Amino acid sequence: MATLPKQFNYLAGKTGPKVLIEALRWLGVKEAPGPNVDNPAILAWAAFVGASSYYKHDATPWCALFMSFVVKMASFPLPHDPLRALSWATFGTAVPAGQASLGDVLVMARDGGGHVTMYVGEDDTHYYGLGGNQGDSVCIAGFPKGRIAYVRRCPWRNQQPDDVRPIRINAAGVVKAVSES
């Protein structure tokens, strides 16, 4: 795992949710530079989820591939057509607006497709997501809250992990308490 950006150091040492822990293991993975050169890790993710025939190169958009990989590694069922970012709008259970929590799936729609990432925190204007193909790498990036079309939560088998809660941060990475009322 690459070093976490300073403002996200609170993620170090987390014990759950499992899907987040799996995603953090791959922080820093990047597309290989240049044509006809590929990062073998990204192609291995494609093989793991049964998508080798589609993902022949790491230049193919892979945000949904990364989400498919970490969700499958965490033993959760994938949505129908999981290699399309917008298909993640049907994953797990819907989360009401303004209640995104650690490990939730954030889905954005745009002309020609979408983007999918995993919630790791928020401030007044942005959600922060850990995802693949964000600047051609697995990293944490900020997204204006208005861009998020869907928030989805993993279908927990027993009970929701204690760490699954809203995470409010400031620029210094200080986690702010969130009222449950």
C-alpha positions in Angstrom: 0.0 0.0 0.0 1.2 3.5 -0.8 1.3 6.1 1.9 -2.0 7.6 2.7 -2.4 11.4 2.0 -2.0 13.1 5.4 -5.6 14.2 5.8 -6.7 10.5 5.5 -4.3 9.0 8.0 -7.3 8.1 10.1 -7.8 5.2 7.6 -4.5 3.5 8.7 -5.1 0.6 11.0 -8.9 0.3 10.2 -10.3 -3.2 10.8 -13.5 -2.8 8.8 -15.4 -2.7 6.7 -13.7 -5.5 4.8 -14.3 -4.0 1.4 -12.5 -0.8 2.5 -9.5 -2.8 3.9 -9.2 -4.6 0.6 -9.3 -1.4 -1.4 -6.7 0.2 0.8 -4.3 -2.7 0.0 -4.1 -1.4 -3.6 -3.7 2.3 -2.9 -1.1 3.6 -5.3 -1.5 1.1 -8.1 -1.1 2.9 -11.4 -1.6 2.3 -15.1 1.7 1.4 -16.8 2.9 4.4 -18.9 2.9 4.1 -22.7 1.1 2.1 -25.3 1.1 -1.7 -25.2 2.5 -1.7 -21.6 0.2 -2.8 -18.9 0.2 -3.1 -15.1 -0.1 -6.8 -14.4 -2.0 -6.1 -11.2 -4.9 -4.5 -13.1 -5.0 -7.3 -15.6 -5.0 -9.8 -12.7 -8.0 -8.1 -11.3 -9.8 -8.6 -14.6 -8.9 -12.3 -14.6 -10.2 -12.6 -11.0 -13.6 -11.2 -11.9 -13.8 -13.1 -15.2 -13.2 -10.1 -17.4 -10.0 -11.0 -19.2 -11.6 -11.0 -22.5 -12.7 -7.4 -22.1 -9.7 -6.0 -20.2 -6.8 -6.6 -22.4 -5.0 -3.3 -21.5 -5.0 -1.1 -18.4 -5.9 1.9 -20.6 -9.5 0.5 -20.7 -11.6 2.5 -18.1 -11.3 0.4 -15.0 -13.0 2.2 -12.1 -15.8 -0.4 -12.1 -13.2 -3.2 -12.5 -11.5 -2.1 -9.3 -14.8 -1.9 -7.4 -15.7 -5.4 -8.7 -12.4 -6.8 -7.6 -12.5 -5.4 -4.1 -16.1 -6.2 -3.5 -15.6 -9.8 -4.8 -12.5 -10.1 -2.6 -14.6 -9.1 0.4 -17.1 -11.9 -0.6 -20.0 -9.7 -1.5 -22.2 -10.4 -4.6 -21.6 -8.2 -7.6 -24.4 -6.3 -9.3 -25.5 -7.2 -12.8 -23.0 -6.0 -15.4 -20.5 -4.9 -12.7 -17.9 -3.6 -15.2 -20.2 -0.6 -16.0 -19.9 2.1 -13.3 -23.6 2.9 -13.5 -24.5 -0.7 -12.7 -23.3 -0.1 -9.2 -26.5 2.0 -8.7 -28.2 -1.4 -8.0 -25.6 -2.8 -5.6 -26.5 -3.6 -2.0 -29.0 -1.3 -0.4 -29.8 2.4 -1.1 -28.5 5.0 1.3 -30.6 8.1 1.8 -29.1 11.4 0.6 -26.7 12.9 3.1 -26.1 9.7 5.0 -23.1 8.2 3.1 -20.8 6.3 5.5 -17.3 4.7 5.4 -17.1 2.0 2.7 -20.3 3.0 0.9 -20.2 3.0 -2.9 -20.6 6.4 -4.6 -21.9 6.4 -8.2 -21.6 9.4 -10.5 -23.4 9.7 -13.8 -22.0 11.7 -16.8 -22.4 11.8 -20.5 -21.2 8.5 -22.0 -21.0 6.6 -18.7 -20.2 7.2 -15.1 -17.7 6.7 -12.3 -17.7 4.6 -9.1 -15.7 5.1 -6.0 -15.8 4.2 -2.3 -16.6 6.8 0.4 -13.8 7.5 2.9 -15.0 10.9 4.2 -16.5 14.3 3.4 -16.4 17.9 4.1 -19.0 20.6 3.5 -18.7 20.5 -0.3 -17.1 17.2 -1.3 -17.2 13.5 -0.8 -13.8 11.8 -0.8 -13.6 8.4 -2.6 -11.0 5.7 -2.7 -11.3 4.3 -6.2 -9.6 3.0 -9.3 -8.8 4.9 -12.5 -8.8 8.2 -10.6 -6.0 10.0 -12.4 -5.0 6.6 -13.9 -4.4 5.2 -10.4 -6.0 3.8 -7.2 -6.1 6.9 -5.0 -8.4 9.1 -2.9 -10.0 12.0 -4.8 -12.6 14.6 -4.0 -15.9 14.8 -5.8 -18.5 17.7 -5.5 -21.5 16.3 -3.5 -23.8 17.4 -6.3 -22.2 14.9 -8.7 -23.1 11.9 -6.7 -26.2 10.2 -8.2 -26.4 7.1 -6.0 -25.0 6.0 -2.6 -25.1 2.2 -2.0 -24.2 0.1 1.1 -22.8 -3.4 1.2 -25.3 -6.1 2.0 -24.0 -7.0 5.4 -24.5 -10.7 6.2 -24.5 -10.4 10.0 -24.3 -6.8 11.2 -22.9 -3.6 9.9 -19.3 -3.0 11.2 -18.9 -0.2 13.8 -16.7 1.8 11.4 -19.5 2.2 8.9 -20.5 5.8 9.8 -20.2 9.2 8.3 -16.7 10.6 8.5 -16.5 14.5 8.5 -13.0 15.8 8.0 -11.3 19.2 7.7 -8.3 20.1 5.6 -5.9 18.9 8.3 -7.6 15.5 8.3 -9.2 16.0 11.7 -12.2 13.7 12.0 -15.2 15.6 13.3 -17.9 14.0 15.4 -21.1 13.4 13.6 -24.4 13.6 15.5 -26.5 10.5 15.2 -29.7 12.5 15.8 
